[in-house]
Amino acid sequence: MKYRSDRYGNKISQLGFGCMRFTKKGTGLDYEKAEKEILKAIELGVNYLDTAYLYPGSEELVGKVLENNGLRDKINLATKLPQYMMRTSKAIDKTFREELSRLRTDHVDYYLMHMFTDYAEWENLKRLGIEDWIKERKADGSVRNIGFSYHGDAEMFLKILNDYDWDFCQIQYNYLDEHSQAGRRGLEAAGEKGVPVVIMEPLRGGKLVRLPEKAKALIKDAGKDYSTAELGLRWLWNQPQIMCVLSGMNSLEMVEENCRIASDAEIGGFDESDLAVIEKVKAFIREREKVGCTACRYCMPCPHGVDIPGTFHFYNLLYMEDKGKAAGCFEYAQVVGLRKEPNFATQCVGCGKCEMHCPQHLPIREKLKEADKALRPLPYKIGINIARKVMIR
């Protein structure tokens, strides 16, 4: 494992474990499976774990794994304050104390204000006394580094970045999102200020792994024998402003593969031919993708039961993969249509709650209509109705 330095010279593994996508089991998370994956990652050199207050069950699971295995002092733990829920200064402290309890620890190494999209959200926290609160938490050692995660545009990112003495920040960034959200402009601005950057959605929710065969061929023809994931990760680790790249690893194979790449990739490791491949793949993807959803699930749950990320996943599948339209429609019918409680896009009533929380600022209501029309042509509507009568009782 290769390491990079935070603002104070502490060594951080350039691969971090993103703890949002643990495998589910029943109504909760599969603890035994997640524990094996976390332990393997730590064994292979990962020392940065990222969770959040609103990742269901995640803080509790991470805290239990670290305590049961005596690993708390061997890793750097990051979690987040749900700033959009805070209405009083007491709520900030109560939430933080709850997080410490869940995590079974007395301190958080890297604490983030979660999911800023606008400077007004930072202003609200300042009105609630967040600056004094941070100063107190740093003084008593319960917070070691303070930062923020971000999902807005570059202008607002720069405003927040320049308004406080941040220790680090976290942005969505990958070769397909190079110039969206904070983007390269934000990354380089943070670097100029000496603020290390943590990367989320490095492979765009897996979309940069599940590339069409023609795109995979472009990579193979470059002669480096990179997997689709490796290309995306190496592109990121080529950039000096990046301290750590988070991966939501939910299999031992993924842990081992990502750690292998992270033990070799380094700044300046990409050459001109690698960058040329990236540009070809980007052009190919842009021609086919219909909705830029990363499946982060901030739009969920829908109050009317629509599976928004699932719908967009299968909508993109119609065009992103070489399996063709029939496969996408069939999988959508199987996964969404045959649930006991269906999650069709037609259940949307247009309330707009999802769009208020979407980090990508997608026109979700409009795109749901498009997706449903594409995914459920008349033959599939009839077939789904028949299958539901036969299979669901």
Buried (B, 14 or more C-beta within 10 A) or exposed (E): BBBBEBBEEBEBBBBBBBBBBBEEEEEEBBBEBBBBBBBBBBEBBBBBBBBBBBBBBBBBBBBBBBEEEEBBEEBBBBBBBBBBEBEEBEBBBEBBEEBBEBBBBEBBBBBBBBBBBBBEBBEBBEEBBBEEBBEEBBEEEBBBBBBBBBBBBBEBBBBBBEEBEBBBBBBBBBBBBBEBBBBBBBBBBBBEBEBBBBBBBBBBBBBBBBBBEEBBEBBBEBEBEBBBBBBBBBBBBBBEBBBBBBBBBBEBEBBBBBBBBBBEBBBEEBEEEBEEBBEBBBEBBEEBBBBBBBBBBBBBEBEEEBBBBBBBBBBBBBBBBEBEEEBBBBBBBEBBBEBEEBBBBBBBEEEEBBBEBBBBBBEBBEBBBBBBEBBBEEEBBEBBEEBBEEEEE
